[in-house]
Amino acid sequence: MKKVTVIGLGAMGGAIANALLEKEYDVTVWNRTATRADSLIEKGAVLAATAAEAIRASQISIICVSDYQTSYEILDVEDVHSALSGRVLIQLTTGSPEQAQKHEMWANVHSAAYIEGAIAAAPAQMGGPHATIFTSGSKEAFDQVKPVLDALAGQVPYYGEQASAAASIDLAFLSYLFGSYLGFFHATRILESDGLRIDDFGSLIAGVSPMIGAILQYESEVIQHSNYENPQSSLQMSMVTVGLLMEQAREKNMNNEFPLFLRNLFNKAIDAGYGEQDIASLVKTMR
């Protein structure tokens, strides 16, 4: 079980192979551009001549490439089909929930057990405590490959046998992250307009992150249990803040796309009669 194959040696795939080598795994690698493996070979990796040869070298294979189309181009050939039989395939390519479900069915047709994984980390974090890999798929296969995944990430949450789950969790996380980016970038414009330091604000956000997490945990329970009627912060109250964001943008003659987006969404919810409900009732208009 200390043998692992890694297919795909881009920034993330190379980091995965490197992290496994550092944890003293016997790593076989394959990449369409073989020279990508040079530095890994120097550290002890074995370069296979073909993807099929790489898969045959280990009971567990990890593939991490640019997209699912590339994954199929590499794997959906006859010699790889036979090589996969009886082995475990860990898919760490970023994709959609439907792509994950279809890839699991494809793997099962070729007698391979399948684990869908989604990496929440930068390549430099692989193998360290701050990396997270969301996983789903065969429970039997997950139990078999968990030591390998633990070598790659400090957190490896498993979301059950529904193959699409890891991809859905990943996209949900990225939706939150990108929404946070948008709010933060608008915040930097507010600070710049008043001559304030952006890096100091970044430190402030880092410090209050546990409080923000607690708020979002509360709102998740409101939505899960449809308990919108006893708000900590109602939509109507929150609309006052949105109005202030609009006013500040007008005063400083700066871009107002973010507060305008908020105002339109909030107005839709208030027009639907949710004004006195919890701010989480916004999700009802998004349904």
Summary of the structure (lengths in Angstrom):
residues: 287
radius of gyration: 23.3
end to end distance: 45.6
largest distance: 66.9
contacts: 882
relative contact order: 0.08
helix: 59%
strand: 13%
